[in-house]
Amino acid sequence: MSLLDEIRDRATQPTVKPRIDVLQSQAQNKDNTINTDVAQQPISELKRLEELLANFPEIAARIPVRLETPIKDELDELCNREKITIETLLEAFYVTCKDKESVMKQVVKDAKKRLKSRKEAGNIRSSLTKLNNLTKNIK
């Protein structure tokens, strides 16, 4: 058989139908179901939920908070026991303290003392790192 005959035979060979991707068809079915469900919900219910949500305060983005290990452990234990989050506990502490001037002054005074201590510890850690790096280069 010549090369030309082989090429002609390949062109006339039966082809297999493309396979249907089962996962893709399931995802499309779910999308269609979700879209029809949303379309069927009454618009008044959506507006009611939006109005209800508008009555709640806006929540800010998360902030990283670093705490002393024993305090963090105690807060975790308290929050687990009371079934609350550290964020909501912090909010409640602030809201409770802000209306009590003497308590707020005491809290701010303690915070400034803690900040001074943390800065000192940070400076010591920085000095240790620098000294360790110097001694590595000497060896």
N, CA and C atoms as an extended XYZ file, in Angstrom:
417
Properties=species:S:1:pos:R:3:atomname:S:1:resname:S:1:resid:I:1 pbc="F F F"
N         0.855       -1.170        0.000 N   MET     1
C         0.000        0.000        0.000 CA  MET     1
C         0.908        1.241        0.000 C   MET     1
N         0.524        2.190       -0.829 N   SER     2
C         1.339        3.392       -0.936 CA  SER     2
C         0.993        4.379        0.170 C   SER     2
N         1.824        5.364        0.347 N   LEU     3
C         1.604        6.388        1.372 CA  LEU     3
C         0.322        7.157        1.101 C   LEU     3
N         0.044        7.418       -0.152 N   LEU     4
C        -1.175        8.133       -0.523 CA  LEU     4
C        -2.409        7.323       -0.157 C   LEU     4
N        -2.378        6.023       -0.371 N   ASP     5
C        -3.508        5.166        0.001 CA  ASP     5
C        -3.728        5.158        1.514 C   ASP     5
N        -2.649        5.139        2.279 N   GLU     6
C        -2.768        5.156        3.731 CA  GLU     6
C        -3.440        6.449        4.213 C   GLU     6
N        -3.056        7.552        3.606 N   ILE     7
C        -3.657        8.843        3.995 CA  ILE     7
C        -5.139        8.845        3.653 C   ILE     7
N        -5.499        8.314        2.506 N   ARG     8
C        -6.914        8.252        2.107 CA  ARG     8
C        -7.704        7.365        3.065 C   ARG     8
N        -7.121        6.241        3.486 N   ASP     9
C        -7.795        5.329        4.406 CA  ASP     9
C        -8.038        5.993        5.765 C   ASP     9
N        -7.060        6.744        6.236 N   ARG    10
C        -7.229        7.424        7.526 CA  ARG    10
C        -8.369        8.428        7.472 C   ARG    10
N        -8.522        9.090        6.349 N   ALA    11
C        -9.566       10.105        6.221 CA  ALA    11
C       -10.955        9.481        6.248 C   ALA    11
N       -11.066        8.229        5.849 N   THR    12
C       -12.372        7.588        5.806 CA  THR    12
C       -12.647        6.695        7.004 C   THR    12
N       -11.684        6.607        7.954 N   GLN    13
C       -11.878        5.764        9.120 CA  GLN    13
C       -12.962        6.367       10.011 C   GLN    13
N       -13.730        5.498       10.669 N   PRO    14
C       -14.771        6.021       11.554 CA  PRO    14
C       -14.139        6.762       12.734 C   PRO    14
N       -14.803        7.800       13.181 N   THR    15
C       -14.307        8.567       14.322 CA  THR    15
C       -15.213        8.332       15.517 C   THR    15
N       -14.642        8.486       16.682 N   VAL    16
C       -15.382        8.311       17.927 CA  VAL    16
C       -15.998        9.656       18.314 C   VAL    16
N       -17.245        9.606       18.775 N   LYS    17
C       -17.887       10.844       19.217 CA  LYS    17
C       -17.157       11.379       20.443 C   LYS    17
N       -17.082       12.701       20.593 N   PRO    18
C       -16.416       13.256       21.777 CA  PRO    18
C       -17.129       12.820       23.056 C   PRO    18
N       -16.332       12.532       24.087 N   ARG    19
C       -16.900       12.098       25.361 CA  ARG    19
C       -17.552       13.278       26.072 C   ARG    19
N       -18.594       12.987       26.777 N   ILE    20
C       -19.250       14.009       27.585 CA  ILE    20
C       -18.597       13.987       28.958 C   ILE    20
N       -18.116       15.141       29.394 N   ASP    21
C       -17.497       15.257       30.708 CA  ASP    21
C       -18.598       15.291       31.754 C   ASP    21
N       -18.684       14.248       32.550 N   VAL    22
C       -19.754       14.108       33.530 CA  VAL    22
C       -19.711       15.228       34.567 C   VAL    22
N       -18.516       15.539       35.052 N   LEU    23
C       -18.393       16.583       36.069 CA  LEU    23
C       -18.813       17.943       35.530 C   LEU    23
N       -18.427       18.215       34.288 N   GLN    24
C       -18.786       19.502       33.703 CA  GLN    24
C       -20.299       19.592       33.506 C   GLN    24
N       -20.930       18.517       33.079 N   SER    25
C       -22.382       18.558       32.877 CA  SER    25
C       -23.116       18.697       34.209 C   SER    25
N       -22.574       18.091       35.291 N   GLN    26
C       -23.191       18.244       36.611 CA  GLN    26
C       -23.075       19.678       37.099 C   GLN    26
N       -21.915       20.296       36.866 N   ALA    27
C       -21.720       21.682       37.288 CA  ALA    27
C       -22.671       22.606       36.543 C   ALA    27
N       -22.863       22.347       35.241 N   GLN    28
C       -23.790       23.170       34.467 CA  GLN    28
C       -25.215       22.996       34.975 C   GLN    28
N       -25.590       21.759       35.332 N   ASN    29
C       -26.929       21.520       35.867 CA  ASN    29
C       -27.130       22.258       37.183 C   ASN    29
N       -26.107       22.242       38.052 N   LYS    30
C       -26.205       22.958       39.332 CA  LYS    30
C       -26.345       24.447       39.090 C   LYS    30
N       -25.549       24.998       38.141 N   ASP    31
C       -25.632       26.427       37.830 CA  ASP    31
C       -27.029       26.787       37.347 C   ASP    31
N       -27.589       25.940       36.501 N   ASN    32
C       -28.938       26.211       36.004 CA  ASN    32
C       -29.955       26.157       37.130 C   ASN    32
N       -29.796       25.190       38.044 N   THR    33
C       -30.717       25.060       39.174 CA  THR    33
C       -30.627       26.274       40.078 C   THR    33
N       -29.410       26.710       40.363 N   ILE    34
C       -29.221       27.875       41.224 CA  ILE    34
C       -29.828       29.108       40.570 C   ILE    34
N       -29.569       29.282       39.278 N   ASN    35
C       -30.095       30.455       38.581 CA  ASN    35
C       -31.617       30.469       38.567 C   ASN    35
N       -32.228       29.326       38.368 N   THR    36
C       -33.691       29.303       38.345 CA  THR    36
C       -34.255       29.520       39.735 C   THR    36
N       -33.559       28.993       40.783 N   ASP    37
C       -34.034       29.217       42.154 CA  ASP    37
C       -33.998       30.693       42.510 C   ASP    37
N       -32.895       31.356       42.152 N   VAL    38
C       -32.768       32.777       42.461 CA  VAL    38
C       -33.806       33.577       41.701 C   VAL    38
N       -34.022       33.203       40.453 N   ALA    39
C       -34.998       33.932       39.648 CA  ALA    39
C       -36.410       33.757       40.203 C   ALA    39
N       -36.675       32.628       40.846 N   GLN    40
C       -38.009       32.371       41.363 CA  GLN    40
C       -38.265       33.043       42.702 C   GLN    40
N       -37.184       33.454       43.422 N   GLN    41
C       -37.400       34.104       44.709 CA  GLN    41
C       -38.084       35.435       44.478 C   GLN    41
N       -39.031       35.752       45.325 N   PRO    42
C       -39.689       37.050       45.169 CA  PRO    42
C       -38.714       38.179       45.459 C   PRO    42
N       -38.779       39.220       44.663 N   ILE    43
C       -37.890       40.370       44.825 CA  ILE    43
C       -38.133       41.043       46.165 C   ILE    43
N       -39.353       41.013       46.642 N   SER    44
C       -39.656       41.646       47.925 CA  SER    44
C       -38.879       40.985       49.063 C   SER    44
N       -38.679       39.672       48.990 N   GLU    45
C       -37.914       38.969       50.017 CA  GLU    45
C       -36.456       39.405       49.993 C   GLU    45
N       -35.893       39.584       48.799 N   LEU    46
C       -34.520       40.060       48.676 CA  LEU    46
C       -34.383       41.463       49.258 C   LEU    46
N       -35.329       42.322       48.957 N   LYS    47
C       -35.279       43.690       49.486 CA  LYS    47
C       -35.397       43.676       51.007 C   LYS    47
N       -36.248       42.815       51.522 N   ARG    48
C       -36.427       42.735       52.973 CA  ARG    48
C       -35.121       42.322       53.652 C   ARG    48
N       -34.442       41.328       53.068 N   LEU    49
C       -33.176       40.873       53.634 CA  LEU    49
C       -32.098       41.953       53.538 C   LEU    49
N       -32.060       42.683       52.419 N   GLU    50
C       -31.087       43.769       52.274 CA  GLU    50
C       -31.333       44.858       53.304 C   GLU    50
N       -32.594       45.202       53.534 N   GLU    51
C       -32.940       46.225       54.530 CA  GLU    51
C       -32.574       45.736       55.939 C   GLU    51
N       -32.827       44.475       56.204 N   LEU    52
C       -32.488       43.898       57.500 CA  LEU    52
C       -30.977       43.943       57.730 C   LEU    52
N       -30.208       43.594       56.704 N   LEU    53
C       -28.754       43.621       56.797 CA  LEU    53
C       -28.230       45.041       56.978 C   LEU    53
N       -28.887       46.016       56.379 N   ALA    54
C       -28.450       47.410       56.487 CA  ALA    54
C       -28.529       47.920       57.929 C   ALA    54
N       -29.336       47.290       58.781 N   ASN    55
C       -29.466       47.705       60.174 CA  ASN    55
C       -28.283       47.256       61.037 C   ASN    55
N       -27.471       46.334       60.526 N   PHE    56
C       -26.313       45.844       61.269 CA  PHE    56
C       -25.112       46.728       60.971 C   PHE    56
N       -24.183       46.855       61.941 N   PRO    57
C       -22.993       47.673       61.690 CA  PRO    57
C       -22.079       47.008       60.665 C   PRO    57
N       -21.359       47.848       59.944 N   GLU    58
C       -20.409       47.345       58.956 CA  GLU    58
C       -19.189       46.787       59.688 C   GLU    58
N       -18.685       45.671       59.224 N   ILE    59
C       -17.544       45.012       59.856 CA  ILE    59
C       -16.282       45.375       59.075 C   ILE    59
N       -15.274       45.845       59.803 N   ALA    60
C       -13.999       46.234       59.180 CA  ALA    60
C       -13.196       44.996       58.800 C   ALA    60
N       -12.164       45.225       58.019 N   ALA    61
C       -11.272       44.129       57.626 CA  ALA    61
C       -10.552       43.608       58.868 C   ALA    61
N       -10.125       42.355       58.806 N   ARG    62
C        -9.408       41.749       59.935 CA  ARG    62
C        -8.096       42.470       60.173 C   ARG    62
N        -7.702       42.519       61.442 N   ILE    63
C        -6.411       43.089       61.793 CA  ILE    63
C        -5.617       42.035       62.554 C   ILE    63
N        -4.331       41.934       62.241 N   PRO    64
C        -3.522       40.960       62.991 CA  PRO    64
C        -3.245       41.491       64.391 C   PRO    64
N        -3.511       40.688       65.377 N   VAL    65
C        -3.285       41.088       66.766 CA  VAL    65
C        -2.324       40.088       67.389 C   VAL    65
N        -1.220       40.607       67.930 N   ARG    66
C        -0.241       39.751       68.597 CA  ARG    66
C        -0.406       39.949       70.094 C   ARG    66
N        -0.537       38.863       70.809 N   LEU    67
C        -0.781       38.905       72.246 CA  LEU    67
C         0.271       38.093       72.979 C   LEU    67
N         0.460       38.429       74.247 N   GLU    68
C         1.325       37.605       75.083 CA  GLU    68
C         0.713       36.214       75.156 C   GLU    68
N         1.542       35.205       75.124 N   THR    69
C         1.063       33.822       75.075 CA  THR    69
C         0.114       33.466       76.219 C   THR    69
N         0.429       33.785       77.489 N   PRO    70
C        -0.507       33.397       78.560 CA  PRO    70
C        -1.860       34.120       78.435 C   PRO    70
N        -1.805       35.388       78.014 N   ILE    71
C        -3.066       36.138       77.854 CA  ILE    71
C        -3.874       35.553       76.705 C   ILE    71
N        -3.202       35.217       75.607 N   LYS    72
C        -3.888       34.614       74.451 CA  LYS    72
C        -4.535       33.291       74.860 C   LYS    72
N        -3.827       32.499       75.634 N   ASP    73
C        -4.378       31.216       76.086 CA  ASP    73
C        -5.616       31.422       76.956 C   ASP    73
N        -5.542       32.393       77.876 N   GLU    74
C        -6.694       32.675       78.742 CA  GLU    74
C        -7.880       33.196       77.941 C   GLU    74
N        -7.604       34.069       76.966 N   LEU    75
C        -8.687       34.591       76.122 CA  LEU    75
C        -9.327       33.475       75.301 C   LEU    75
N        -8.486       32.597       74.750 N   ASP    76
C        -9.018       31.459       73.984 CA  ASP    76
C        -9.925       30.599       74.860 C   ASP    76
N        -9.478       30.337       76.086 N   GLU    77
C       -10.271       29.520       77.007 CA  GLU    77
C       -11.604       30.205       77.328 C   GLU    77
N       -11.552       31.505       77.618 N   LEU    78
C       -12.767       32.255       77.906 CA  LEU    78
C       -13.717       32.246       76.717 C   LEU    78
N       -13.183       32.510       75.549 N   CYS    79
C       -14.019       32.555       74.342 CA  CYS    79
C       -14.631       31.192       74.023 C   CYS    79
N       -13.863       30.141       74.193 N   ASN    80
C       -14.400       28.797       73.957 CA  ASN    80
C       -15.507       28.466       74.949 C   ASN    80
N       -15.269       28.816       76.204 N   ARG    81
C       -16.259       28.536       77.244 CA  ARG    81
C       -17.564       29.313       77.006 C   ARG    81
N       -17.426       30.578       76.601 N   GLU    82
C       -18.603       31.435       76.407 CA  GLU    82
C       -19.162       31.381       74.983 C   GLU    82
N       -18.476       30.644       74.120 N   LYS    83
C       -18.890       30.503       72.712 CA  LYS    83
C       -18.988       31.857       72.013 C   LYS    83
N       -17.894       32.633       72.129 N   ILE    84
C       -17.776       33.915       71.455 CA  ILE    84
C       -16.429       33.959       70.756 C   ILE    84
N       -16.207       34.985       69.950 N   THR    85
C       -14.913       35.129       69.284 CA  THR    85
C       -14.092       36.194       69.996 C   THR    85
N       -12.784       36.139       69.773 N   ILE    86
C       -11.900       37.137       70.369 CA  ILE    86
C       -12.258       38.530       69.839 C   ILE    86
N       -12.630       38.610       68.569 N   GLU    87
C       -12.980       39.897       67.974 CA  GLU    87
C       -14.191       40.520       68.673 C   GLU    87
N       -15.230       39.713       68.909 N   THR    88
C       -16.423       40.275       69.563 CA  THR    88
C       -16.142       40.605       71.021 C   THR    88
N       -15.253       39.843       71.654 N   LEU    89
C       -14.869       40.149       73.031 CA  LEU    89
C       -14.129       41.483       73.091 C   LEU    89
N       -13.214       41.701       72.148 N   LEU    90
C       -12.479       42.963       72.087 CA  LEU    90
C       -13.434       44.139       71.858 C   LEU    90
N       -14.391       43.966       70.970 N   GLU    91
C       -15.393       45.023       70.741 CA  GLU    91
C       -16.160       45.323       72.021 C   GLU    91
N       -16.580       44.275       72.717 N   ALA    92
C       -17.348       44.464       73.952 CA  ALA    92
C       -16.510       45.149       75.022 C   ALA    92
N       -15.226       44.769       75.129 N   PHE    93
C       -14.333       45.440       76.084 CA  PHE    93
C       -14.273       46.935       75.786 C   PHE    93
N       -14.089       47.279       74.526 N   TYR    94
C       -13.964       48.682       74.153 CA  TYR    94
C       -15.258       49.452       74.425 C   TYR    94
N       -16.374       48.898       73.981 N   VAL    95
C       -17.663       49.580       74.167 CA  VAL    95
C       -17.952       49.769       75.652 C   VAL    95
N       -17.621       48.799       76.469 N   THR    96
C       -17.857       48.889       77.911 CA  THR    96
C       -16.929       49.920       78.550 C   THR    96
N       -15.676       49.943       78.142 N   CYS    97
C       -14.694       50.841       78.760 CA  CYS    97
C       -14.812       52.287       78.289 C   CYS    97
N       -15.235       52.505       77.060 N   LYS    98
C       -15.210       53.865       76.520 CA  LYS    98
C       -16.141       54.813       77.272 C   LYS    98
N       -17.204       54.297       77.855 N   ASP    99
C       -18.147       55.135       78.600 CA  ASP    99
C       -17.723       55.338       80.052 C   ASP    99
N       -16.706       54.618       80.473 N   LYS   100
C       -16.217       54.737       81.861 CA  LYS   100
C       -14.831       55.363       81.807 C   LYS   100
N       -14.764       56.681       81.996 N   GLU   101
C       -13.533       57.429       81.796 CA  GLU   101
C       -12.374       56.922       82.651 C   GLU   101
N       -12.643       56.638       83.928 N   SER   102
C       -11.562       56.187       84.813 CA  SER   102
C       -11.033       54.811       84.372 C   SER   102
N       -11.928       53.947       83.957 N   VAL   103
C       -11.505       52.621       83.491 CA  VAL   103
C       -10.693       52.765       82.208 C   VAL   103
N       -11.157       53.624       81.282 N   MET   104
C       -10.454       53.821       80.013 CA  MET   104
C        -9.056       54.396       80.259 C   MET   104
N        -8.926       55.339       81.199 N   LYS   105
C        -7.604       55.896       81.510 CA  LYS   105
C        -6.669       54.814       82.039 C   LYS   105
N        -7.195       53.946       82.888 N   GLN   106
C        -6.386       52.852       83.448 CA  GLN   106
C        -5.961       51.883       82.345 C   GLN   106
N        -6.865       51.584       81.429 N   VAL   107
C        -6.560       50.663       80.326 CA  VAL   107
C        -5.486       51.276       79.429 C   VAL   107
N        -5.630       52.565       79.096 N   VAL   108
C        -4.652       53.228       78.227 CA  VAL   108
C        -3.294       53.309       78.926 C   VAL   108
N        -3.296       53.582       80.219 N   LYS   109
C        -2.045       53.633       80.989 CA  LYS   109
C        -1.341       52.276       80.938 C   LYS   109
N        -2.102       51.204       81.154 N   ASP   110
C        -1.529       49.858       81.092 CA  ASP   110
C        -1.038       49.540       79.686 C   ASP   110
N        -1.785       49.984       78.661 N   ALA   111
C        -1.386       49.736       77.273 CA  ALA   111
C        -0.060       50.418       76.961 C   ALA   111
N         0.112       51.648       77.436 N   LYS   112
C         1.367       52.370       77.196 CA  LYS   112
C         2.537       51.662       77.885 C   LYS   112
N         2.301       51.157       79.091 N   LYS   113
C         3.328       50.416       79.828 CA  LYS   113
C         3.713       49.147       79.064 C   LYS   113
N         2.718       48.443       78.544 N   ARG   114
C         2.969       47.215       77.780 CA  ARG   114
C         3.719       47.526       76.481 C   ARG   114
N         3.346       48.627       75.828 N   LEU   115
C         4.003       49.009       74.583 CA  LEU   115
C         5.478       49.297       74.828 C   LEU   115
N         5.780       50.013       75.900 N   LYS   116
C         7.176       50.322       76.251 CA  LYS   116
C         7.953       49.027       76.467 C   LYS   116
N         7.337       48.086       77.171 N   SER   117
C         7.977       46.800       77.439 CA  SER   117
C         8.202       46.019       76.141 C   SER   117
N         7.227       46.016       75.248 N   ARG   118
C         7.376       45.300       73.977 CA  ARG   118
C         8.469       45.913       73.117 C   ARG   118
N         8.551       47.251       73.118 N   LYS   119
C         9.610       47.903       72.338 CA  LYS   119
C        10.981       47.520       72.871 C   LYS   119
N        11.100       47.491       74.186 N   GLU   120
C        12.368       47.102       74.798 CA  GLU   120
C        12.727       45.662       74.417 C   GLU   120
N        11.747       44.773       74.499 N   ALA   121
C        11.988       43.371       74.120 CA  ALA   121
C        12.358       43.274       72.641 C   ALA   121
N        11.716       44.070       71.792 N   GLY   122
C        12.043       44.073       70.365 CA  GLY   122
C        13.461       44.541       70.103 C   GLY   122
N        13.877       45.566       70.835 N   ASN   123
C        15.255       46.050       70.687 CA  ASN   123
C        16.260       44.987       71.119 C   ASN   123
N        15.964       44.283       72.202 N   ILE   124
C        16.852       43.207       72.672 CA  ILE   124
C        16.923       42.095       71.632 C   ILE   124
N        15.765       41.694       71.072 N   ARG   125
C        15.764       40.644       70.042 CA  ARG   125
C        16.577       41.082       68.821 C   ARG   125
N        16.428       42.348       68.432 N   SER   126
C        17.176       42.873       67.288 CA  SER   126
C        18.676       42.825       67.562 C   SER   126
N        19.076       43.223       68.772 N   SER   127
C        20.500       43.193       69.136 CA  SER   127
C        21.036       41.772       69.129 C   SER   127
N        20.250       40.825       69.662 N   LEU   128
C        20.666       39.412       69.656 CA  LEU   128
C        20.852       38.904       68.229 C   LEU   128
N        19.937       39.241       67.342 N   THR   129
C        20.034       38.799       65.953 CA  THR   129
C        21.295       39.362       65.301 C   THR   129
N        21.558       40.654       65.544 N   LYS   130
C        22.754       41.273       64.962 CA  LYS   130
C        24.022       40.619       65.488 C   LYS   130
N        24.069       40.379       66.799 N   LEU   131
C        25.248       39.734       67.377 CA  LEU   131
C        25.425       38.314       66.847 C   LEU   131
N        24.330       37.577       66.743 N   ASN   132
C        24.406       36.212       66.196 CA  ASN   132
C        24.908       36.231       64.758 C   ASN   132
N        24.451       37.190       63.967 N   ASN   133
C        24.905       37.288       62.576 CA  ASN   133
C        26.390       37.651       62.514 C   ASN   133
N        26.838       38.512       63.416 N   LEU   134
C        28.262       38.856       63.444 CA  LEU   134
C        29.125       37.669       63.801 C   LEU   134
N        28.691       36.881       64.788 N   THR   135
C        29.490       35.731       65.206 CA  THR   135
C        29.484       34.635       64.152 C   THR   135
N        28.447       34.536       63.368 N   LYS   136
C        28.431       33.546       62.263 CA  LYS   136
C        29.488       33.883       61.235 C   LYS   136
N        29.645       35.186       60.958 N   ASN   137
C        30.620       35.612       59.953 CA  ASN   137
C        32.052       35.432       60.424 C   ASN   137
N        32.260       35.474       61.737 N   ILE   138
C        33.599       35.341       62.289 CA  ILE   138
C        34.061       33.882       62.244 C   ILE   138
N        33.148       32.946       62.490 N   LYS   139
C        33.484       31.511       62.538 CA  LYS   139
C        33.930       31.049       61.231 C   LYS   139
